């Protein structure tokens, strides 16, 4: 094993030890905080889907066509909502570590 590899491994072990120590000092998450995270993720998905539905219904009412803009906007809102939820979950995960 090379010296640089050993140093990298030692740094990784030290980083994991610091993270473990911080986790031990932090109080355990309550059920209420888990429920709040669940609600935040739900709203992060629901709001873009509802906005997409409203936009699609409005477009279909204004400019009727063979395409269902309501369906397209619901799918786009769902995709945007999932990205939004992923962002919030990642952000909360980084703040914990």
N, C-alpha and C positions, 0 to 999 in steps of 0.2 A: 504494500500500500504506500502511495506517495505521501509526502509531508502535507501537501496542499489538500489532499483528500481527507487526511486525518483532521486538519484544522476545520474544514467544512463540516465534517461530521460532529466535531466537538461543538461548533457554533449551533448546529441544528439541535443537538441534545440540550445545550444551555437554553435555547429559545423555547423548547418544549417544557423544560423544567420551570422557566419563568411563567409560562402560560398556565401550567398546572398549579403553581403557587397562587396566581391571581384567581383562578377558579375556586380554589379552596377558601380563599378569604372572602369571596363574594357570597352574599346570602343566597339561598336557593330561590329560584323563581316561584312565585305564588301561582295558584290556579287562576287568579284574576288576571295576572299579566299574560298568561297563556290564552285566556279568553279574549283579552284585548288584542293580542296579535292575530288571533283567528278572525276577529271582527274587522281589523284593519285590512287584512288580506281580502276578506269578502267584499268590503266596500271598494277596495282598489280594483276589483274585477267588475263588480256590479255597476258602478257609475259609468265607466266607458261603454259597457254593453247597453245600458239604458239610453245614454246619449247617442250611440250609434243607431238604436232603434228609432228614436225620435227623428234623427236626421234622415234616416232611410224612409220613414213614413212621409216626411215633409217632401223629400225629393220625388217619391212615387206620386204624391198628390199633385205636385207642380208640373212634372214632366213625365207622364205615363210612357212606359216603354216595355219592350219584351223582357228586359232584365228586372229582377226584383232588387231594387236598391235597398230595400229594408233588410233583406237577407244579407246582402253584401256588407252593409254597414254594421249589422249585428256581428258578423264574423270578424270584421275589422276591429270593432270595439272589444270583442272577446280577446283577440290577439294583443291589442294594446293593453287591455286589462291584465292579461297574464304577464306581459313584460313589466307592467307597473308593480304587480304583486311580487314578481321575482326581484325587482329592484329593492323593495321594502324589506323583504326577507333577507336579502344579502346585506343590506345596511344594518339591520338589527343583529345579524350574525357577526359582522365586523365590530360592532360596538360592544358585544359581549366578550370578544377575545382580545 
